[in-house]
Amino acid sequence: MGTAAPPTPSPASAARPAPRPAIPTDAILSVMLQASRNVSDLIFSPGRPPQVELSGQLIPVAVEGLPKLTAEDTARIATDLIGKNKLAVEKLRQEGSCDISYSLTGKSRFRVNIFMQRGTCAIVMRVIPTDIPDFETYNLPPQLANICELKNGIVLVTGPTGSGKSTTLAAIIDKMNQEKAIHMVTIEDPIEFLHPHKKSTIHQRELHSDTPSFSLALRAALRQAPKVILVGEMRDKETIETALEASETGHLVLSTLHTVDASKTVERIVGVFPLAEQNVIRSRFAKAFRYIVSQRLIPRRGGGRVAAMEILISTMRTREYVEKGEGEGRTLVDAMRDGTLDGMQDYDNVIEKMIRDGVIEIETGLGYATNTGNLRLNLADFIDAAAATQH
């Protein structure tokens, strides 16, 4: 008895393409990371191939069997990344986006943001280096090492998204970890660098999985006897208020803000509070702040990026400007320019030095300057000399 022939497909089923086999998410991530050692972000967007960001530019990555992502692909990848994190699922459903961390075993960790757009999922994954950053490797200004000696107060690292704020704070925490036998608590969204216990004991708490909010975790930290508290971000009035309270009761508080410089940082903190409270907050913050470090990543000549850092340090003069407000001839930038002996520096002087040292191009530096006109005047001799050599 012969074997029955397979059924003939109907015209409708013959026209429908077979579903594409799902490629494991970890396999996709591995291929994308192989694009370069300097990948900063992985981007998944429906209608586009998988992409990586290199030195600020998006580059498509050829993943076999995945020429272009569909809405189903990004939804499946998002589901794999979220796993059993019910809080993230709820946040994505209610608020349209969620933050999580994800580990690719033996290769990398990621800070992940999943968000809805045009009714579909899109994903951005920030690559977190597996090595804890240190001052030498990242060429951080040596005066920032003095932060490790502070006993109390507030230290803020500010800058736009992706400017390296977390890296700078991780280097400071690691230096303390190596040198001091103290208790530190970090509150992060999500945890980025995993700090092993060295000389210090470090407890790291992640938003949503370990605590519902920064402000609640920060208030709880006051009862956990830490000497140092790192708060991932000063997001709201309650967090700022509790951070001020913590600094006033003998804790050193480290945190970040998405502000471009020291002046905007002070205004953001004060502006969160009602008008009637702002003078009191100015006075409290003037007494509490120790450092405001603002940073920008600038394209380096020949490829890559380099951090330019503005550093404001608490002195009698800077405290007065923070408390009473800035005015003509009495700005925080003026104080930083005059405060080089105290370890202060402003963006434009740092950028001018980078241009003169050949680290960045003239026009690139001018594009990132706080006062382009003044910087161009200061560089007049250098620009003339550069023009003469080209003729």
C-alpha positions in Angstrom: 0.0 0.0 0.0 1.6 3.3 -1.2 2.2 6.3 1.0 -0.5 9.0 0.7 0.6 12.1 -1.1 0.7 15.3 1.0 -2.4 17.4 0.7 -2.2 20.1 -2.0 -2.2 23.5 -0.5 -5.2 25.8 -1.3 -4.4 28.9 -3.4 -5.0 31.1 -0.3 -2.5 29.2 1.9 0.0 29.0 -0.9 0.0 32.8 -1.3 0.6 33.4 2.4 4.4 33.3 3.3 5.5 30.9 6.0 6.1 32.7 9.3 9.7 33.6 9.9 11.4 31.6 12.6 12.0 33.7 15.7 15.7 34.4 16.3 16.6 34.3 20.0 16.9 37.8 21.4 20.3 37.0 23.0 21.6 35.9 19.6 20.5 39.2 18.0 22.2 41.2 20.9 25.4 39.3 20.4 25.6 40.0 16.7 24.9 43.7 17.3 27.6 44.0 20.0 30.1 42.5 17.5 29.7 45.6 15.2 32.3 47.4 17.3 33.9 47.5 20.7 32.6 51.1 21.0 28.9 50.5 20.6 27.0 52.8 23.0 23.4 51.9 22.2 21.3 49.2 20.5 18.1 50.5 18.8 15.1 48.4 17.7 12.4 50.2 15.7 9.7 48.6 13.5 10.4 49.2 9.8 14.2 49.5 10.3 17.0 46.9 10.6 18.5 46.5 14.1 20.8 49.5 14.6 23.7 50.4 16.9 25.0 53.9 17.8 28.7 54.6 17.3 30.1 58.0 18.2 26.7 59.5 18.0 25.8 58.0 14.6 23.3 55.2 13.9 24.6 52.2 11.9 22.4 49.3 10.6 23.6 45.8 11.6 23.0 42.8 9.3 21.4 40.1 11.4 20.8 37.0 9.3 17.1 36.3 8.9 16.2 39.8 10.2 16.6 42.3 7.4 14.0 44.6 8.8 12.2 44.5 12.1 8.4 44.1 12.2 6.1 45.2 15.0 5.9 41.6 16.0 9.7 41.3 16.2 10.1 44.3 18.5 7.1 43.2 20.7 8.7 39.7 21.0 12.1 41.2 21.9 10.5 43.5 24.5 8.7 40.5 26.0 12.0 38.6 26.2 13.8 41.5 27.8 11.1 42.2 30.4 10.8 38.5 31.4 8.9 38.1 34.6 9.1 41.7 35.7 5.4 42.3 36.3 6.0 45.9 37.4 7.6 46.8 34.1 4.7 45.2 32.2 2.2 47.3 34.2 4.3 50.5 33.7 4.5 49.9 30.0 0.7 49.3 29.8 -0.2 52.3 32.0 2.5 54.9 31.1 3.6 53.8 27.7 7.3 53.2 28.7 9.4 51.3 31.2 13.0 51.1 32.3 14.7 47.8 33.1 18.2 46.3 33.2 19.2 43.3 31.2 22.3 41.0 31.3 23.7 39.1 28.4 25.6 36.4 30.3 29.4 36.8 30.0 29.1 39.7 27.5 27.4 42.8 28.7 24.7 44.5 30.8 22.2 47.0 29.4 20.0 49.8 30.7 16.8 49.3 28.7 14.0 51.7 27.8 10.9 50.1 26.1 8.3 52.5 24.8 5.2 52.6 22.6 5.2 54.7 19.4 2.5 54.6 16.7 0.9 51.7 18.6 4.1 49.5 18.4 7.1 48.8 20.7 10.4 50.4 20.2 13.5 49.7 22.3 16.7 51.5 23.2 19.4 49.6 25.1 22.3 51.5 26.6 25.4 49.3 26.8 26.9 49.3 30.3 30.6 48.5 30.4 31.3 45.4 32.5 34.4 47.0 34.0 33.9 49.6 36.8 35.2 52.9 35.4 38.2 54.5 37.1 39.7 58.0 37.1 42.7 57.1 35.0 40.9 55.1 32.2 38.3 57.8 31.8 40.7 60.7 32.2 38.6 62.4 34.8 39.8 65.7 36.2 42.0 64.8 39.3 40.2 67.4 41.5 37.1 65.2 41.4 39.0 62.8 43.7 38.5 65.3 46.5 34.8 64.3 46.5 35.8 61.1 48.1 37.0 63.0 51.2 33.7 64.8 51.7 31.7 63.9 54.9 28.3 65.5 54.0 26.5 67.7 51.4 25.3 67.2 47.9 27.3 66.4 44.8 25.5 66.7 41.5 26.6 65.4 38.1 24.6 67.0 35.3 24.3 66.8 31.5 22.0 65.6 28.7 21.1 61.9 28.3 24.1 59.9 27.3 26.7 62.3 28.4 28.4 59.9 30.8 26.9 61.0 34.2 26.5 57.5 35.5 30.1 56.6 34.5 31.5 59.6 36.4 29.5 58.7 39.5 30.5 55.1 39.2 34.2 56.1 39.2 33.7 58.2 42.3 31.9 55.4 44.1 34.5 52.9 43.1 37.3 55.1 44.4 35.5 55.4 47.8 34.9 51.7 47.7 38.7 51.1 47.4 39.8 53.6 50.0 37.1 53.8 52.8 35.5 51.2 55.1 32.1 52.7 55.0 28.5 51.8 54.2 27.0 53.1 50.9 23.5 52.8 49.5 22.6 53.4 45.9 19.1 53.9 44.5 19.1 53.5 40.7 16.7 53.2 37.8 17.9 50.7 36.8 21.1 49.5 38.4 23.9 50.1 35.9 27.4 49.3 37.3 27.5 46.3 39.7 29.8 47.4 42.5 31.4 44.5 44.4 32.1 45.0 48.1 35.8 46.1 48.5 36.8 48.1 51.5 33.2 49.5 51.7 29.9 47.6 51.9 27.6 48.7 49.1 23.9 48.0 48.9 22.3 48.7 45.5 18.5 49.1 45.2 16.7 49.1 41.9 13.5 51.1 41.3 10.4 49.0 40.8 12.1 45.7 41.8 13.5 46.8 45.2 11.6 50.0 45.9 8.6 51.8 44.3 10.2 55.4 44.2 13.4 57.3 44.7 11.9 59.4 47.5 10.7 56.4 49.5 14.0 54.6 49.1 15.9 57.8 50.0 13.8 58.3 53.2 14.4 54.6 54.1 18.1 55.1 53.5 18.2 57.6 56.4 17.5 54.7 58.7 20.0 52.4 57.1 23.1 54.2 58.5 25.0 54.8 55.3 27.7 57.5 55.0 27.1 57.9 51.3 23.8 57.7 49.4 23.7 57.7 45.6 20.3 58.7 44.1 20.0 57.9 40.4 18.2 61.1 39.6 16.7 64.2 41.3 13.3 63.7 39.7 10.8 65.5 41.9 10.2 67.9 44.8 10.0 65.1 47.4 13.3 63.5 46.3 15.1 66.9 46.3 13.7 67.8 49.7 14.7 64.4 51.2 18.2 64.7 49.6 18.6 68.2 51.3 17.5 66.7 54.6 19.9 63.8 54.2 22.8 66.2 53.5 21.9 68.3 56.5 21.9 65.3 58.8 25.5 64.3 58.0 25.2 62.2 54.8 27.0 62.7 51.5 24.4 62.5 48.7 25.4 62.0 45.1 22.9 62.4 42.3 22.3 63.5 38.7 20.1 66.0 36.8 19.4 66.5 33.1 20.6 70.1 33.1 23.3 71.6 30.8 25.3 73.7 33.3 25.6 74.9 36.9 23.3 77.9 36.6 20.5 75.8 35.0 21.0 73.2 37.8 20.4 75.7 40.5 17.3 77.1 38.7 15.9 73.6 38.1 16.2 72.7 41.8 14.8 76.0 43.1 12.0 76.0 40.4 10.6 72.7 41.5 9.3 74.4 44.7 6.4 76.9 45.1 7.4 80.5 44.9 6.8 81.1 48.6 9.5 78.4 49.4 12.1 79.3 46.8 14.2 81.7 48.9 14.4 79.1 51.7 15.4 76.3 49.3 18.1 78.6 47.7 19.6 79.2 51.1 19.5 75.5 52.0 20.9 74.4 48.7 23.7 77.0 48.9 24.8 75.5 52.2 24.3 71.9 51.1 26.0 71.7 47.7 29.6 70.8 47.5 30.2 70.2 43.7 28.1 70.7 40.6 29.9 68.8 37.7 28.3 69.3 34.3 29.5 67.4 31.3 29.1 67.2 27.5 30.4 64.6 25.1 32.1 66.2 22.1 33.1 64.4 18.9 36.8 63.8 19.0 39.1 64.6 16.0 39.7 61.3 14.3 36.6 59.5 15.8 35.1 58.8 19.2 34.0 61.3 21.8 35.6 63.1 24.6 34.0 64.6 27.8 34.2 68.3 28.5 33.5 69.0 32.2 32.5 72.2 33.9 33.2 72.1 37.7 31.6 74.4 40.3 32.9 74.0 43.8 31.3 75.4 47.0 33.2 78.5 48.2 32.1 81.6 50.0 31.6 83.4 46.6 29.7 80.5 44.8 27.5 79.9 47.9 26.6 83.6 47.8 25.7 83.5 44.1 23.6 80.4 44.6 21.8 81.9 47.6 21.2 85.4 46.3 21.0 84.7 42.6 23.2 85.7 39.7 23.5 89.2 38.3 25.6 91.3 36.0 29.3 90.5 36.7 28.4 88.0 39.4 27.6 84.8 37.6 28.6 81.3 38.4 30.6 81.2 35.2 32.6 84.2 36.4 33.2 82.5 39.7 34.4 79.3 37.9 36.8 81.3 35.6 38.3 83.0 38.7 38.3 79.8 40.8 40.9 77.7 38.9 43.1 77.6 42.0 40.2 76.1 43.9 39.8 73.4 41.2 37.0 75.0 39.3 36.8 75.1 35.5 34.2 76.4 33.0 33.2 74.8 29.7 34.7 77.4 27.3 38.1 77.3 28.9 38.1 73.4 28.7 36.9 73.5 25.1 39.5 76.1 24.2 42.3 73.9 25.6 40.9 70.9 23.7 41.0 72.9 20.5 44.5 74.1 21.1 45.7 70.6 22.0 44.2 69.2 18.7 41.8 67.0 20.5 38.7 68.4 18.8 38.1 70.5 15.6 37.7 74.3 15.9 34.2 74.4 14.5 33.1 71.4 16.6 34.3 73.0 19.8 32.6 76.3 18.9 29.4 74.5 18.4 29.5 73.1 21.9 30.6 76.4 23.6 28.5 78.3 26.2 29.5 81.6 24.6 30.6 81.0 21.0 31.5 84.7 20.4 33.8 85.0 23.3 35.5 81.6 22.6 36.1 82.7 19.0 37.7 85.9 20.2 39.9 83.9 22.6 40.9 81.6 19.8 41.6 84.4 17.2 45.4 83.8 17.2 44.9 80.0 16.9 42.3 80.3 14.1 44.6 82.8 12.2 47.6 80.5 12.6 45.5 77.5 11.4 44.3 79.5 8.4 47.8 80.6 7.5 49.1 77.0 7.4 46.3 76.0 5.0 47.3 78.6 2.4 
